[in-house]
Amino acid sequence: MRYLLLIALNLPVILIALVNALTQYKLKKTTKRHFTHQLIMWFIITLVLCGSFPVYNLLTSRPIFQSDSFSTFDIAQTTAIIYLIYLINHQRQRIDQTEKTLRELHQEISIKLSKD
């Protein structure tokens, strides 16, 4: 049950990140290379998230890795980490776009000043 809660809390963030990456690519605000890196990163995060429960069960069945059950804190911590990855990635994209705009404006100003 707790594992389903973990998936339910994190899957919307991952889907938003994938839609955001696709939108940025379709609006030509990012390159194809960057788009594929984004897709790979979010698919790896999804794969790790979906595969964590079987690995967790396998490890806790071994005497050396025995621990308490999957706690609510673990769910909140994992959700916070994924959300922070999304925020950091989104802010980096915005900074890249701002730098690109600033570079283009600087180039236009340089061209206009050189004509005068």
N, CA, C and O atoms as a GROMACS GRO file, in nm:
protein
  464
    1MET      N    1   0.082  -0.120   0.000
    1MET     CA    2   0.000   0.000   0.000
    1MET      C    3   0.086   0.127   0.000
    1MET      O    4   0.058   0.222  -0.073
    2ARG      N    5   0.190   0.127   0.082
    2ARG     CA    6   0.276   0.244   0.089
    2ARG      C    7   0.354   0.264  -0.041
    2ARG      O    8   0.383   0.376  -0.081
    3TYR      N    9   0.386   0.153  -0.104
    3TYR     CA   10   0.456   0.162  -0.231
    3TYR      C   11   0.366   0.228  -0.337
    3TYR      O   12   0.414   0.307  -0.418
    4LEU      N   13   0.238   0.196  -0.336
    4LEU     CA   14   0.144   0.258  -0.430
    4LEU      C   15   0.132   0.408  -0.403
    4LEU      O   16   0.119   0.488  -0.496
    5LEU      N   17   0.136   0.445  -0.275
    5LEU     CA   18   0.133   0.587  -0.240
    5LEU      C   19   0.258   0.658  -0.293
    5LEU      O   20   0.251   0.770  -0.342
    6LEU      N   21   0.372   0.591  -0.282
    6LEU     CA   22   0.497   0.647  -0.335
    6LEU      C   23   0.486   0.670  -0.486
    6LEU      O   24   0.525   0.776  -0.535
    7ILE      N   25   0.434   0.573  -0.557
    7ILE     CA   26   0.417   0.587  -0.702
    7ILE      C   27   0.316   0.696  -0.733
    7ILE      O   28   0.338   0.777  -0.823
    8ALA      N   29   0.205   0.699  -0.660
    8ALA     CA   30   0.099   0.797  -0.686
    8ALA      C   31   0.146   0.940  -0.661
    8ALA      O   32   0.102   1.032  -0.730
    9LEU      N   33   0.233   0.960  -0.566
    9LEU     CA   34   0.283   1.095  -0.537
    9LEU      C   35   0.388   1.141  -0.638
    9LEU      O   36   0.398   1.260  -0.668
   10ASN      N   37   0.467   1.048  -0.689
   10ASN     CA   38   0.579   1.085  -0.775
   10ASN      C   39   0.550   1.078  -0.924
   10ASN      O   40   0.613   1.150  -1.002
   11LEU      N   41   0.458   0.995  -0.964
   11LEU     CA   42   0.430   0.982  -1.106
   11LEU      C   43   0.380   1.112  -1.169
   11LEU      O   44   0.422   1.143  -1.281
   12PRO      N   45   0.294   1.190  -1.105
   12PRO     CA   46   0.253   1.318  -1.166
   12PRO      C   47   0.370   1.414  -1.188
   12PRO      O   48   0.374   1.485  -1.289
   13VAL      N   49   0.465   1.418  -1.095
   13VAL     CA   50   0.581   1.506  -1.111
   13VAL      C   51   0.665   1.461  -1.231
   13VAL      O   52   0.712   1.543  -1.310
   14ILE      N   53   0.682   1.331  -1.244
   14ILE     CA   54   0.760   1.278  -1.356
   14ILE      C   55   0.688   1.304  -1.489
   14ILE      O   56   0.752   1.341  -1.587
   15LEU      N   57   0.557   1.286  -1.490
   15LEU     CA   58   0.481   1.312  -1.613
   15LEU      C   59   0.486   1.460  -1.651
   15LEU      O   60   0.498   1.494  -1.769
   16ILE      N   61   0.477   1.548  -1.552
   16ILE     CA   62   0.489   1.692  -1.579
   16ILE      C   63   0.626   1.724  -1.636
   16ILE      O   64   0.639   1.804  -1.729
   17ALA      N   65   0.729   1.661  -1.581
   17ALA     CA   66   0.864   1.684  -1.633
   17ALA      C   67   0.878   1.637  -1.777
   17ALA      O   68   0.941   1.704  -1.858
   18LEU      N   69   0.819   1.522  -1.809
   18LEU     CA   70   0.826   1.472  -1.946
   18LEU      C   71   0.749   1.562  -2.042
   18LEU      O   72   0.796   1.589  -2.153
   19VAL      N   73   0.632   1.607  -2.001
   19VAL     CA   74   0.553   1.698  -2.086
   19VAL      C   75   0.628   1.831  -2.102
   19VAL      O   76   0.629   1.888  -2.212
   20ASN      N   77   0.690   1.880  -1.996
   20ASN     CA   78   0.768   2.002  -2.004
   20ASN      C   79   0.884   1.988  -2.102
   20ASN      O   80   0.910   2.078  -2.182
   21ALA      N   81   0.954   1.875  -2.096
   21ALA     CA   82   1.065   1.852  -2.189
   21ALA      C   83   1.015   1.847  -2.332
   21ALA      O   84   1.077   1.904  -2.422
   22LEU      N   85   0.903   1.779  -2.355
   22LEU     CA   86   0.846   1.771  -2.488
   22LEU      C   87   0.802   1.908  -2.539
   22LEU      O   88   0.824   1.942  -2.655
   23THR      N   89   0.740   1.986  -2.452
   23THR     CA   90   0.695   2.120  -2.490
   23THR      C   91   0.813   2.210  -2.526
   23THR      O   92   0.809   2.282  -2.626
   24GLN      N   93   0.918   2.204  -2.445
   24GLN     CA   94   1.038   2.284  -2.474
   24GLN      C   95   1.098   2.246  -2.609
   24GLN      O   96   1.143   2.332  -2.685
   25TYR      N   97   1.098   2.117  -2.639
   25TYR     CA   98   1.153   2.071  -2.765
   25TYR      C   99   1.065   2.114  -2.883
   25TYR      O  100   1.116   2.160  -2.985
   26LYS      N  101   0.935   2.100  -2.870
   26LYS     CA  102   0.843   2.137  -2.978
   26LYS      C  103   0.844   2.287  -3.005
   26LYS      O  104   0.824   2.330  -3.119
   27LEU      N  105   0.866   2.367  -2.901
   27LEU     CA  106   0.873   2.512  -2.918
   27LEU      C  107   1.012   2.559  -2.962
   27LEU      O  108   1.038   2.678  -2.973
   28LYS      N  109   1.100   2.460  -2.986
   28LYS     CA  110   1.237   2.486  -3.030
   28LYS      C  111   1.315   2.571  -2.930
   28LYS      O  112   1.400   2.652  -2.968
   29LYS      N  113   1.286   2.551  -2.802
   29LYS     CA  114   1.360   2.620  -2.697
   29LYS      C  115   1.475   2.534  -2.646
   29LYS      O  116   1.556   2.580  -2.565
   30THR      N  117   1.483   2.410  -2.693
   30THR     CA  118   1.590   2.320  -2.654
   30THR      C  119   1.630   2.234  -2.774
   30THR      O  120   1.552   2.217  -2.868
   31THR      N  121   1.749   2.182  -2.769
   31THR     CA  122   1.798   2.101  -2.880
   31THR      C  123   1.751   1.957  -2.866
   31THR      O  124   1.702   1.915  -2.761
   32LYS      N  125   1.767   1.882  -2.974
   32LYS     CA  126   1.727   1.742  -2.973
   32LYS      C  127   1.813   1.663  -2.875
   32LYS      O  128   1.764   1.572  -2.808
   33ARG      N  129   1.940   1.697  -2.868
   33ARG     CA  130   2.032   1.630  -2.776
   33ARG      C  131   1.990   1.651  -2.631
   33ARG      O  132   1.986   1.557  -2.552
   34HIS      N  133   1.957   1.774  -2.598
   34HIS     CA  134   1.913   1.805  -2.463
   34HIS      C  135   1.780   1.736  -2.433
   34HIS      O  136   1.759   1.687  -2.322
   35PHE      N  137   1.692   1.732  -2.531
   35PHE     CA  138   1.563   1.666  -2.515
   35PHE      C  139   1.581   1.517  -2.486
   35PHE      O  140   1.514   1.463  -2.398
   36THR      N  141   1.669   1.451  -2.560
   36THR     CA  142   1.692   1.308  -2.536
   36THR      C  143   1.755   1.285  -2.399
   36THR      O  144   1.723   1.187  -2.331
   37HIS      N  145   1.843   1.376  -2.357
   37HIS     CA  146   1.901   1.363  -2.222
   37HIS      C  147   1.793   1.375  -2.115
   37HIS      O  148   1.793   1.302  -2.016
   38GLN      N  149   1.701   1.467  -2.136
   38GLN     CA  150   1.590   1.484  -2.042
   38GLN      C  151   1.503   1.358  -2.036
   38GLN      O  152   1.469   1.310  -1.928
   39LEU      N  153   1.469   1.306  -2.153
   39LEU     CA  154   1.387   1.185  -2.157
   39LEU      C  155   1.456   1.068  -2.088
   39LEU      O  156   1.394   0.995  -2.010
   40ILE      N  157   1.583   1.051  -2.117
   40ILE     CA  158   1.658   0.941  -2.056
   40ILE      C  159   1.662   0.957  -1.904
   40ILE      O  160   1.642   0.861  -1.830
   41MET      N  161   1.689   1.079  -1.857
   41MET     CA  162   1.698   1.103  -1.713
   41MET      C  163   1.565   1.070  -1.644
   41MET      O  164   1.564   1.002  -1.542
   42TRP      N  165   1.453   1.118  -1.698
   42TRP     CA  166   1.324   1.096  -1.634
   42TRP      C  167   1.278   0.951  -1.647
   42TRP      O  168   1.210   0.901  -1.557
   43PHE      N  169   1.314   0.882  -1.756
   43PHE     CA  170   1.280   0.742  -1.766
   43PHE      C  171   1.361   0.657  -1.669
   43PHE      O  172   1.311   0.559  -1.615
   44ILE      N  173   1.487   0.695  -1.647
   44ILE     CA  174   1.569   0.624  -1.547
   44ILE      C  175   1.511   0.644  -1.407
   44ILE      O  176   1.503   0.550  -1.329
   45ILE      N  177   1.470   0.768  -1.377
   45ILE     CA  178   1.409   0.794  -1.246
   45ILE      C  179   1.281   0.712  -1.230
   45ILE      O  180   1.257   0.656  -1.124
   46THR      N  181   1.200   0.703  -1.336
   46THR     CA  182   1.077   0.623  -1.331
   46THR      C  183   1.109   0.476  -1.312
   46THR      O  184   1.044   0.407  -1.234
   47LEU      N  185   1.208   0.428  -1.384
   47LEU     CA  186   1.247   0.288  -1.374
   47LEU      C  187   1.297   0.256  -1.233
   47LEU      O  188   1.261   0.153  -1.176
   48VAL      N  189   1.380   0.342  -1.177
   48VAL     CA  190   1.431   0.321  -1.042
   48VAL      C  191   1.316   0.325  -0.941
   48VAL      O  192   1.311   0.244  -0.848
   49LEU      N  193   1.224   0.417  -0.960
   49LEU     CA  194   1.110   0.428  -0.869
   49LEU      C  195   1.022   0.303  -0.876
   49LEU      O  196   0.980   0.251  -0.773
   50CYS      N  197   0.994   0.257  -0.997
   50CYS     CA  198   0.909   0.138  -1.012
   50CYS      C  199   0.980   0.010  -0.971
   50CYS      O  200   0.916  -0.085  -0.926
   51GLY      N  201   1.110   0.006  -0.986
   51GLY     CA  202   1.186  -0.114  -0.951
   51GLY      C  203   1.234  -0.117  -0.807
   51GLY      O  204   1.295  -0.215  -0.764
   52SER      N  205   1.209  -0.012  -0.734
   52SER     CA  206   1.261  -0.006  -0.597
   52SER      C  207   1.190  -0.103  -0.503
   52SER      O  208   1.252  -0.156  -0.411
   53PHE      N  209   1.064  -0.125  -0.524
   53PHE     CA  210   0.989  -0.212  -0.432
   53PHE      C  211   1.037  -0.358  -0.439
   53PHE      O  212   1.063  -0.417  -0.334
   54PRO      N  213   1.050  -0.417  -0.558
   54PRO     CA  214   1.102  -0.554  -0.562
   54PRO      C  215   1.244  -0.566  -0.505
   54PRO      O  216   1.276  -0.664  -0.436
   55VAL      N  217   1.328  -0.467  -0.533
   55VAL     CA  218   1.464  -0.469  -0.479
   55VAL      C  219   1.461  -0.454  -0.328
   55VAL      O  220   1.536  -0.521  -0.257
   56TYR      N  221   1.374  -0.368  -0.278
   56TYR     CA  222   1.360  -0.348  -0.134
   56TYR      C  223   1.316  -0.478  -0.067
   56TYR      O  224   1.370  -0.516   0.037
   57ASN      N  225   1.218  -0.546  -0.125
   57ASN     CA  226   1.172  -0.673  -0.068
   57ASN      C  227   1.281  -0.779  -0.072
   57ASN      O  228   1.296  -0.858   0.022
   58LEU      N  229   1.356  -0.782  -0.179
   58LEU     CA  230   1.464  -0.879  -0.192
   58LEU      C  231   1.572  -0.854  -0.087
   58LEU      O  232   1.622  -0.947  -0.023
   59LEU      N  233   1.608  -0.728  -0.069
   59LEU     CA  234   1.714  -0.696   0.027
   59LEU      C  235   1.670  -0.716   0.172
   59LEU      O  236   1.749  -0.763   0.254
   60THR      N  237   1.547  -0.683   0.204
   60THR     CA  238   1.502  -0.698   0.343
   60THR      C  239   1.480  -0.844   0.380
   60THR      O  240   1.472  -0.876   0.499
   61SER      N  241   1.471  -0.933   0.282
   61SER     CA  242   1.459  -1.075   0.314
   61SER      C  243   1.592  -1.135   0.356
   61SER      O  244   1.596  -1.244   0.413
   62ARG      N  245   1.701  -1.067   0.328
   62ARG     CA  246   1.835  -1.114   0.367
   62ARG      C  247   1.863  -1.067   0.510
   62ARG      O  248   1.827  -0.955   0.547
   63PRO      N  249   1.926  -1.150   0.590
   63PRO     CA  250   1.951  -1.112   0.731
   63PRO      C  251   2.037  -0.987   0.747
   63PRO      O  252   2.015  -0.910   0.840
   64ILE      N  253   2.131  -0.967   0.660
   64ILE     CA  254   2.221  -0.853   0.675
   64ILE      C  255   2.151  -0.719   0.648
   64ILE      O  256   2.193  -0.616   0.700
   65PHE      N  257   2.047  -0.721   0.566
   65PHE     CA  258   1.977  -0.597   0.528
   65PHE      C  259   1.842  -0.579   0.598
   65PHE      O  260   1.765  -0.491   0.559
   66GLN      N  261   1.812  -0.658   0.698
   66GLN     CA  262   1.682  -0.648   0.764
   66GLN      C  263   1.666  -0.511   0.827
   66GLN      O  264   1.755  -0.459   0.895
   67SER      N  265   1.548  -0.453   0.803
   67SER     CA  266   1.518  -0.322   0.860
   67SER      C  267   1.367  -0.313   0.882
   67SER      O  268   1.292  -0.405   0.853
   68ASP      N  269   1.327  -0.198   0.936
   68ASP     CA  270   1.184  -0.176   0.956
   68ASP      C  271   1.115  -0.165   0.820
   68ASP      O  272   1.180  -0.156   0.716
   69SER      N  273   0.984  -0.167   0.825
   69SER     CA  274   0.908  -0.158   0.701
   69SER      C  275   0.923  -0.021   0.637
   69SER      O  276   0.976   0.073   0.698
   70PHE      N  277   0.878  -0.011   0.516
   70PHE     CA  278   0.882   0.112   0.437
   70PHE      C  279   0.797   0.217   0.507
   70PHE      O  280   0.675   0.204   0.513
   71SER      N  281   0.860   0.321   0.561
   71SER     CA  282   0.789   0.417   0.645
   71SER      C  283   0.735   0.535   0.564
   71SER      O  284   0.770   0.554   0.448
   72THR      N  285   0.649   0.611   0.629
   72THR     CA  286   0.594   0.731   0.567
   72THR      C  287   0.704   0.834   0.541
   72THR      O  288   0.700   0.907   0.443
   73PHE      N  289   0.802   0.837   0.631
   73PHE     CA  290   0.915   0.928   0.611
   73PHE      C  291   0.991   0.893   0.483
   73PHE      O  292   1.033   0.983   0.410
   74ASP      N  293   1.008   0.764   0.455
   74ASP     CA  294   1.075   0.722   0.332
   74ASP      C  295   0.999   0.771   0.209
   74ASP      O  296   1.059   0.814   0.110
   75ILE      N  297   0.867   0.763   0.215
   75ILE     CA  298   0.784   0.810   0.103
   75ILE      C  299   0.800   0.960   0.085
   75ILE      O  300   0.819   1.008  -0.027
   76ALA      N  301   0.792   1.035   0.196
   76ALA     CA  302   0.805   1.181   0.188
   76ALA      C  303   0.945   1.221   0.140
   76ALA      O  304   0.959   1.314   0.061
   77GLN      N  305   1.045   1.152   0.188
   77GLN     CA  306   1.182   1.183   0.147
   77GLN      C  307   1.204   1.156  -0.002
   77GLN      O  308   1.264   1.238  -0.071
   78THR      N  309   1.157   1.044  -0.051
   78THR     CA  310   1.172   1.012  -0.193
   78THR      C  311   1.095   1.111  -0.280
   78THR      O  312   1.144   1.155  -0.384
   79THR      N  313   0.974   1.146  -0.237
   79THR     CA  314   0.895   1.244  -0.311
   79THR      C  315   0.964   1.379  -0.313
   79THR      O  316   0.967   1.445  -0.417
   80ALA      N  317   1.020   1.420  -0.201
   80ALA     CA  318   1.091   1.548  -0.195
   80ALA      C  319   1.213   1.548  -0.285
   80ALA      O  320   1.242   1.648  -0.352
   81ILE      N  321   1.285   1.438  -0.289
   81ILE     CA  322   1.405   1.430  -0.375
   81ILE      C  323   1.365   1.440  -0.521
   81ILE      O  324   1.429   1.514  -0.597
   82ILE      N  325   1.263   1.369  -0.563
   82ILE     CA  326   1.220   1.375  -0.703
   82ILE      C  327   1.168   1.514  -0.737
   82ILE      O  328   1.195   1.565  -0.846
   83TYR      N  329   1.094   1.574  -0.646
   83TYR     CA  330   1.043   1.710  -0.670
   83TYR      C  331   1.158   1.810  -0.680
   83TYR      O  332   1.154   1.901  -0.763
   84LEU      N  333   1.260   1.795  -0.596
   84LEU     CA  334   1.376   1.884  -0.603
   84LEU      C  335   1.453   1.865  -0.734
   84LEU      O  336   1.502   1.962  -0.791
   85ILE      N  337   1.464   1.742  -0.780
   85ILE     CA  338   1.528   1.718  -0.910
   85ILE      C  339   1.451   1.791  -1.019
   85ILE      O  340   1.510   1.853  -1.107
   86TYR      N  341   1.318   1.783  -1.012
   86TYR     CA  342   1.235   1.852  -1.111
   86TYR      C  343   1.258   2.004  -1.103
   86TYR      O  344   1.277   2.069  -1.206
   87LEU      N  345   1.255   2.059  -0.983
   87LEU     CA  346   1.273   2.205  -0.968
   87LEU      C  347   1.410   2.251  -1.015
   87LEU      O  348   1.421   2.352  -1.085
   88ILE      N  349   1.512   2.179  -0.978
   88ILE     CA  350   1.648   2.216  -1.019
   88ILE      C  351   1.660   2.210  -1.171
   88ILE      O  352   1.716   2.301  -1.233
   89ASN      N  353   1.607   2.106  -1.230
   89ASN     CA  354   1.614   2.091  -1.375
   89ASN      C  355   1.535   2.202  -1.445
   89ASN      O  356   1.581   2.258  -1.545
   90HIS      N  357   1.417   2.235  -1.392
   90HIS     CA  358   1.335   2.340  -1.451
   90HIS      C  359   1.404   2.477  -1.440
   90HIS      O  360   1.402   2.555  -1.535
   91GLN      N  361   1.464   2.506  -1.327
   91GLN     CA  362   1.535   2.633  -1.310
   91GLN      C  363   1.656   2.642  -1.403
   91GLN      O  364   1.685   2.749  -1.458
   92ARG      N  365   1.726   2.530  -1.421
   92ARG     CA  366   1.840   2.529  -1.512
   92ARG      C  367   1.794   2.558  -1.655
   92ARG      O  368   1.862   2.630  -1.729
   93GLN      N  369   1.679   2.503  -1.693
   93GLN     CA  370   1.625   2.530  -1.827
   93GLN      C  371   1.591   2.678  -1.842
   93GLN      O  372   1.618   2.737  -1.946
   94ARG      N  373   1.532   2.737  -1.740
   94ARG     CA  374   1.497   2.879  -1.746
   94ARG      C  375   1.622   2.966  -1.754
   94ARG      O  376   1.624   3.066  -1.826
   95ILE      N  377   1.725   2.930  -1.680
   95ILE     CA  378   1.850   3.006  -1.685
   95ILE      C  379   1.912   2.995  -1.824
   95ILE      O  380   1.961   3.095  -1.878
   96ASP      N  381   1.911   2.875  -1.882
   96ASP     CA  382   1.964   2.858  -2.018
   96ASP      C  383   1.889   2.944  -2.118
   96ASP      O  384   1.949   3.006  -2.205
   97GLN      N  385   1.756   2.948  -2.106
   97GLN     CA  386   1.675   3.028  -2.197
   97GLN      C  387   1.703   3.176  -2.179
   97GLN      O  388   1.711   3.251  -2.276
   98THR      N  389   1.718   3.220  -2.055
   98THR     CA  390   1.749   3.361  -2.028
   98THR      C  391   1.886   3.398  -2.083
   98THR      O  392   1.902   3.506  -2.140
   99GLU      N  393   1.983   3.311  -2.067
   99GLU     CA  394   2.116   3.337  -2.121
   99GLU      C  395   2.112   3.346  -2.273
   99GLU      O  396   2.179   3.431  -2.332
  100LYS      N  397   2.035   3.260  -2.336
  100LYS     CA  398   2.023   3.262  -2.482
  100LYS      C  399   1.961   3.393  -2.528
  100LYS      O  400   2.008   3.455  -2.624
  101THR      N  401   1.854   3.436  -2.460
  101THR     CA  402   1.788   3.562  -2.494
  101THR      C  403   1.883   3.680  -2.475
  101THR      O  404   1.890   3.769  -2.559
  102LEU      N  405   1.955   3.681  -2.365
  102LEU     CA  406   2.050   3.789  -2.337
  102LEU      C  407   2.161   3.792  -2.442
  102LEU      O  408   2.201   3.900  -2.486
  103ARG      N  409   2.210   3.678  -2.481
  103ARG     CA  410   2.313   3.671  -2.584
  103ARG      C  411   2.263   3.727  -2.717
  103ARG      O  412   2.334   3.800  -2.786
  104GLU      N  413   2.138   3.692  -2.752
  104GLU     CA  414   2.080   3.742  -2.878
  104GLU      C  415   2.059   3.894  -2.872
  104GLU      O  416   2.086   3.963  -2.970
  105LEU      N  417   2.013   3.944  -2.759
  105LEU     CA  418   1.995   4.089  -2.744
  105LEU      C  419   2.130   4.162  -2.751
  105LEU      O  420   2.140   4.268  -2.812
  106HIS      N  421   2.229   4.105  -2.689
  106HIS     CA  422   2.363   4.166  -2.693
  106HIS      C  423   2.416   4.170  -2.836
  106HIS      O  424   2.478   4.268  -2.877
  107GLN      N  425   2.390   4.065  -2.910
  107GLN     CA  426   2.434   4.060  -3.049
  107GLN      C  427   2.362   4.166  -3.132
  107GLN      O  428   2.423   4.232  -3.216
  108GLU      N  429   2.232   4.180  -3.111
  108GLU     CA  430   2.155   4.281  -3.184
  108GLU      C  431   2.204   4.422  -3.151
  108GLU      O  432   2.217   4.506  -3.240
  109ILE      N  433   2.230   4.449  -3.025
  109ILE     CA  434   2.280   4.581  -2.985
  109ILE      C  435   2.415   4.606  -3.047
  109ILE      O  436   2.442   4.717  -3.095
  110SER      N  437   2.502   4.507  -3.048
  110SER     CA  438   2.634   4.523  -3.108
  110SER      C  439   2.624   4.554  -3.256
  110SER      O  440   2.696   4.639  -3.307
  111ILE      N  441   2.534   4.486  -3.325
  111ILE     CA  442   2.515   4.510  -3.468
  111ILE      C  443   2.462   4.651  -3.491
  111ILE      O  444   2.511   4.722  -3.580
  112LYS      N  445   2.364   4.693  -3.414
  112LYS     CA  446   2.307   4.827  -3.431
  112LYS      C  447   2.410   4.936  -3.398
  112LYS      O  448   2.414   5.039  -3.466
  113LEU      N  449   2.492   4.915  -3.297
  113LEU     CA  450   2.591   5.015  -3.262
  113LEU      C  451   2.703   5.022  -3.366
  113LEU      O  452   2.760   5.128  -3.389
  114SER      N  453   2.734   4.908  -3.428
  114SER     CA  454   2.840   4.909  -3.529
  114SER      C  455   2.795   4.976  -3.657
  114SER      O  456   2.878   5.026  -3.733
  115LYS      N  457   2.663   4.977  -3.684
  115LYS     CA  458   2.612   5.044  -3.804
  115LYS      C  459   2.614   5.195  -3.788
  115LYS      O  460   2.629   5.267  -3.887
  116ASP      N  461   2.599   5.242  -3.667
  116ASP     CA  462   2.595   5.387  -3.644
  116ASP      C  463   2.728   5.452  -3.648
  116ASP      O  464   2.738   5.574  -3.630
   0.00000   0.00000   0.00000
